[in-house]
């Protein structure tokens, strides 16, 4: 039972880090155009010079 005193705070800390990473990704617009990326891999056009 003593291990729970370590495991519960560690799991809460890791969950908080994951939640912070999710909110960071949302704030920096990492998920702006998921449909465009999904459709881009299905086209037969070859892009020699991708956008930076």
N, CA, C and O atoms as CSV, one atom per row, in Angstrom:
chain,resi,resn,atom,element,x,y,z
A,1,UNK,N,N,0.807,-1.201,0.000
A,1,UNK,CA,C,0.000,0.000,0.000
A,1,UNK,C,C,0.854,1.271,0.000
A,1,UNK,O,O,0.387,2.340,-0.391
A,2,UNK,N,N,2.084,1.145,0.434
A,2,UNK,CA,C,2.954,2.320,0.452
A,2,UNK,C,C,3.315,2.771,-0.958
A,2,UNK,O,O,3.593,3.949,-1.183
A,3,UNK,N,N,3.311,1.835,-1.910
A,3,UNK,CA,C,3.660,2.177,-3.284
A,3,UNK,C,C,2.602,3.086,-3.904
A,3,UNK,O,O,2.902,3.846,-4.825
A,4,UNK,N,N,1.372,3.015,-3.410
A,4,UNK,CA,C,0.315,3.878,-3.933
A,4,UNK,C,C,0.600,5.348,-3.629
A,4,UNK,O,O,0.165,6.234,-4.364
A,5,UNK,N,N,1.320,5.600,-2.560
A,5,UNK,CA,C,1.683,6.976,-2.221
A,5,UNK,C,C,2.639,7.548,-3.259
A,5,UNK,O,O,2.749,8.767,-3.392
A,6,UNK,N,N,3.317,6.703,-3.979
A,6,UNK,CA,C,4.225,7.148,-5.045
A,6,UNK,C,C,3.521,7.101,-6.398
A,6,UNK,O,O,3.633,8.035,-7.192
A,7,UNK,N,N,2.797,6.018,-6.658
A,7,UNK,CA,C,2.201,5.819,-7.977
A,7,UNK,C,C,1.086,6.805,-8.300
A,7,UNK,O,O,0.982,7.250,-9.443
A,8,UNK,N,N,0.259,7.155,-7.337
A,8,UNK,CA,C,-0.851,8.077,-7.602
A,8,UNK,C,C,-0.341,9.467,-7.974
A,8,UNK,O,O,-0.797,9.999,-8.986
A,9,UNK,N,N,0.577,10.095,-7.224
A,9,UNK,CA,C,1.085,11.403,-7.658
A,9,UNK,C,C,1.841,11.349,-8.979
A,9,UNK,O,O,1.758,12.288,-9.771
A,10,UNK,N,N,2.578,10.266,-9.233
A,10,UNK,CA,C,3.307,10.140,-10.492
A,10,UNK,C,C,2.329,10.046,-11.659
A,10,UNK,O,O,2.544,10.668,-12.699
A,11,UNK,N,N,1.258,9.273,-11.494
A,11,UNK,CA,C,0.280,9.149,-12.572
A,11,UNK,C,C,-0.452,10.469,-12.801
A,11,UNK,O,O,-0.740,10.817,-13.947
A,12,UNK,N,N,-0.755,11.201,-11.752
A,12,UNK,CA,C,-1.382,12.516,-11.907
A,12,UNK,C,C,-0.437,13.501,-12.592
A,12,UNK,O,O,-0.873,14.318,-13.404
A,13,UNK,N,N,0.838,13.428,-12.272
A,13,UNK,CA,C,1.826,14.292,-12.908
A,13,UNK,C,C,1.946,13.978,-14.401
A,13,UNK,O,O,1.969,14.891,-15.225
A,14,UNK,N,N,2.021,12.696,-14.749
A,14,UNK,CA,C,2.118,12.307,-16.159
A,14,UNK,C,C,0.846,12.663,-16.925
A,14,UNK,O,O,0.915,13.081,-18.081
A,15,UNK,N,N,-0.299,12.503,-16.296
A,15,UNK,CA,C,-1.551,12.908,-16.931
A,15,UNK,C,C,-1.598,14.408,-17.149
A,15,UNK,O,O,-2.080,14.866,-18.185
A,16,UNK,N,N,-1.109,15.178,-16.195
A,16,UNK,CA,C,-1.054,16.633,-16.350
A,16,UNK,C,C,-0.104,17.058,-17.456
A,16,UNK,O,O,-0.385,18.008,-18.188
A,17,UNK,N,N,1.014,16.364,-17.584
A,17,UNK,CA,C,1.953,16.667,-18.669
A,17,UNK,C,C,1.316,16.361,-20.022
A,17,UNK,O,O,1.471,17.133,-20.969
A,18,UNK,N,N,0.610,15.252,-20.116
A,18,UNK,CA,C,-0.082,14.915,-21.357
A,18,UNK,C,C,-1.167,15.926,-21.696
A,18,UNK,O,O,-1.324,16.295,-22.860
A,19,UNK,N,N,-1.912,16.377,-20.707
A,19,UNK,CA,C,-2.946,17.380,-20.924
A,19,UNK,C,C,-2.339,18.714,-21.344
A,19,UNK,O,O,-2.874,19.395,-22.219
A,20,UNK,N,N,-1.230,19.085,-20.726
A,20,UNK,CA,C,-0.548,20.326,-21.110
A,20,UNK,C,C,-0.024,20.232,-22.538
A,20,UNK,O,O,-0.092,21.209,-23.283
A,21,UNK,N,N,0.496,19.073,-22.932
A,21,UNK,CA,C,0.977,18.893,-24.304
A,21,UNK,C,C,-0.173,18.986,-25.297
A,21,UNK,O,O,-0.009,19.541,-26.383
A,22,UNK,N,N,-1.331,18.451,-24.939
A,22,UNK,CA,C,-2.500,18.545,-25.812
A,22,UNK,C,C,-2.932,19.989,-25.980
A,22,UNK,O,O,-3.188,20.428,-27.102
A,23,UNK,N,N,-3.019,20.737,-24.891
A,23,UNK,CA,C,-3.424,22.146,-24.990
A,23,UNK,C,C,-2.387,22.972,-25.743
A,23,UNK,O,O,-2.745,23.904,-26.463
A,24,UNK,N,N,-1.100,22.640,-25.585
A,24,UNK,CA,C,-0.062,23.332,-26.359
A,24,UNK,C,C,-0.245,23.082,-27.844
A,24,UNK,O,O,-0.129,24.006,-28.649
A,25,UNK,N,N,-0.531,21.834,-28.214
A,25,UNK,CA,C,-0.732,21.505,-29.624
A,25,UNK,C,C,-1.957,22.217,-30.180
A,25,UNK,O,O,-1.951,22.652,-31.332
A,26,UNK,N,N,-2.993,22.340,-29.387
A,26,UNK,CA,C,-4.183,23.052,-29.853
A,26,UNK,C,C,-3.899,24.546,-29.994
A,26,UNK,O,O,-4.374,25.170,-30.943
A,27,UNK,N,N,-3.140,25.127,-29.078
A,27,UNK,CA,C,-2.856,26.556,-29.110
A,27,UNK,C,C,-1.931,26.922,-30.266
A,27,UNK,O,O,-2.052,28.009,-30.831
A,28,UNK,N,N,-1.009,26.029,-30.625
A,28,UNK,CA,C,-0.082,26.315,-31.717
A,28,UNK,C,C,-0.605,25.828,-33.064
A,28,UNK,O,O,0.139,25.781,-34.043
A,29,UNK,N,N,-1.884,25.467,-33.113
A,29,UNK,CA,C,-2.595,25.101,-34.340
A,29,UNK,C,C,-1.963,23.919,-35.066
A,29,UNK,O,O,-1.750,23.968,-36.277
A,30,UNK,N,N,-1.670,22.871,-34.330
A,30,UNK,CA,C,-1.098,21.670,-34.929
A,30,UNK,C,C,-2.137,20.880,-35.706
A,30,UNK,O,O,-1.781,20.062,-36.554
A,31,UNK,N,N,-3.428,21.112,-35.432
A,31,UNK,CA,C,-4.496,20.317,-36.032
A,31,UNK,C,C,-5.374,21.159,-36.944
A,31,UNK,O,O,-6.579,20.918,-37.020
A,32,UNK,N,N,-4.803,22.143,-37.642
A,32,UNK,CA,C,-5.599,23.052,-38.457
A,32,UNK,C,C,-6.232,22.395,-39.672
A,32,UNK,O,O,-7.407,22.639,-39.944
A,33,UNK,N,N,-5.504,21.578,-40.409
A,33,UNK,CA,C,-6.006,21.050,-41.669
A,33,UNK,C,C,-5.786,19.540,-41.768
A,33,UNK,O,O,-4.989,19.092,-42.592
A,34,UNK,N,N,-6.477,18.749,-40.945
A,34,UNK,CA,C,-6.271,17.312,-41.029
A,34,UNK,C,C,-6.835,16.715,-42.314
A,34,UNK,O,O,-6.316,15.707,-42.792
A,35,UNK,N,N,-7.874,17.304,-42.882
A,35,UNK,CA,C,-8.446,16.778,-44.116
A,35,UNK,C,C,-7.508,16.993,-45.302
A,35,UNK,O,O,-7.398,16.127,-46.169
A,36,UNK,N,N,-6.839,18.132,-45.345
A,36,UNK,CA,C,-5.909,18.402,-46.439
A,36,UNK,C,C,-4.759,17.417,-46.463
A,36,UNK,O,O,-4.363,16.947,-47.530
A,37,UNK,N,N,-4.222,17.101,-45.302
A,37,UNK,CA,C,-3.132,16.128,-45.234
A,37,UNK,C,C,-3.615,14.739,-45.615
A,37,UNK,O,O,-2.897,13.988,-46.274
A,38,UNK,N,N,-4.820,14.398,-45.207
A,38,UNK,CA,C,-5.348,13.070,-45.536
A,38,UNK,C,C,-5.592,12.938,-47.029
A,38,UNK,O,O,-5.359,11.871,-47.597
A,39,UNK,N,N,-6.049,13.985,-47.669
A,39,UNK,CA,C,-6.313,13.919,-49.106
A,39,UNK,C,C,-5.042,14.057,-49.929
A,39,UNK,O,O,-4.977,13.548,-51.048
A,40,UNK,N,N,-4.043,14.727,-49.403
A,40,UNK,CA,C,-2.808,14.955,-50.148
A,40,UNK,C,C,-2.068,13.647,-50.431
A,40,UNK,O,O,-1.451,13.513,-51.488
A,41,UNK,N,N,-2.115,12.694,-49.523
A,41,UNK,CA,C,-1.391,11.444,-49.753
A,41,UNK,C,C,-2.102,10.550,-50.750
A,41,UNK,O,O,-1.507,9.592,-51.245
A,42,UNK,N,N,-3.371,10.838,-51.062
A,42,UNK,CA,C,-4.114,10.013,-52.008
A,42,UNK,C,C,-3.996,10.498,-53.447
A,42,UNK,O,O,-4.388,9.777,-54.365
A,43,UNK,N,N,-3.469,11.693,-53.669
A,43,UNK,CA,C,-3.365,12.213,-55.027
A,43,UNK,C,C,-2.154,11.617,-55.728
A,43,UNK,O,O,-1.195,11.188,-55.086
A,44,UNK,N,N,-2.211,11.598,-57.030
A,44,UNK,CA,C,-1.101,11.057,-57.820
A,44,UNK,C,C,-0.100,12.137,-58.205
A,44,UNK,O,O,0.936,11.833,-58.797
A,45,UNK,N,N,-0.391,13.397,-57.878
A,45,UNK,CA,C,0.527,14.490,-58.193
A,45,UNK,C,C,1.767,14.386,-57.310
A,45,UNK,O,O,1.672,14.103,-56.115
A,46,UNK,N,N,2.925,14.619,-57.912
A,46,UNK,CA,C,4.182,14.582,-57.178
A,46,UNK,C,C,4.655,16.004,-56.970
A,46,UNK,O,O,4.747,16.772,-57.928
A,47,UNK,N,N,4.954,16.364,-55.744
A,47,UNK,CA,C,5.375,17.712,-55.413
A,47,UNK,C,C,6.874,17.698,-55.151
A,47,UNK,O,O,7.328,17.235,-54.105
A,48,UNK,N,N,7.650,18.219,-56.128
A,48,UNK,CA,C,9.108,18.219,-55.974
A,48,UNK,C,C,9.568,19.264,-54.962
A,48,UNK,O,O,10.594,19.089,-54.305
A,49,UNK,N,N,8.817,20.335,-54.839
A,49,UNK,CA,C,9.188,21.410,-53.927
A,49,UNK,C,C,8.060,21.628,-52.923
A,49,UNK,O,O,7.186,22.465,-53.152
A,50,UNK,N,N,8.065,20.883,-51.806
A,50,UNK,CA,C,7.009,21.063,-50.820
A,50,UNK,C,C,7.107,22.429,-50.136
A,50,UNK,O,O,8.176,23.036,-50.074
A,51,UNK,N,N,5.982,22.889,-49.634
A,51,UNK,CA,C,5.955,24.177,-48.944
A,51,UNK,C,C,6.749,24.072,-47.641
A,51,UNK,O,O,6.703,23.041,-46.970
A,52,UNK,N,N,7.478,25.132,-47.280
A,52,UNK,CA,C,8.242,25.076,-46.022
A,52,UNK,C,C,7.338,25.167,-44.819
A,52,UNK,O,O,7.816,25.135,-43.684
